[in-house]
């Protein structure tokens, strides 16, 4: 009698491509040093939450961005890069922070904080699968004592990455009368929930992203219908996690009796 043997082997782990899940932006409407916003749906455990912290207001005090917090158990966030203009008549702030979801239940609310300065503070939350908080480079730009013009660069140079599989995030904050009506730069995606550009009271900000699969120098720009403004821009590259289920392969072997 010949015997049929079934062997099962697990071969490595296939790379898991990052993917956008959802985005939401606050609407502060008031000068403050903190602002909160809740995700429309609960983020998945293990997913990355990328946060754009932005605002602008006449201020002789430079802004200092503190780490965001949330109302969940076990989640922590860290600020990766910050930029701000130095024009006191309309100081603009743009910063990117990141955290990985450990706890996710009930209503998931994130709060952005300033430890110095007051502004029309707002935050954007972006949830991504297969993302990490390991930065692969950051660049910033600010208008200093002058103004910038659309299209707004988000760094003085592009980000030169060393990791092939990155998530590139780019944000701006513009101290200008609304509406701005931002649009994404070429090759980038600007989710509808990732911008605040048509409020009557406050300045404007937005975030775009690009998922890449090769190393290179990535320069992000953001356009708007408004021509010039004091502004701050920031870009950050984060490594993808590459987490995915192992591939299962079945082998059939026919043996002797």
LINGIVEN-V86356 format. One record per helix or strand of 2 or more residues. SS is the DSSP state (hx for helix, st for strand). FROM is the first residue (numbers start at 1). LEN is the number of residues. Records with the same first field share a line. If there is no record, write none. Layout:
SS=FROM-LEN + FROM-LEN
This chain:
st=3-9 + 19-7 + 34-5 + 48-10 + 64-7 + 77-8 + 91-10 + 109-8 + 122-8 + 131-12 + 148-2 + 152-2 + 159-2 + 166-10 + 183-2 + 195-2 + 204-8 + 217-2 + 221-3 + 228-13 + 247-9
hx=88-3 + 192-3
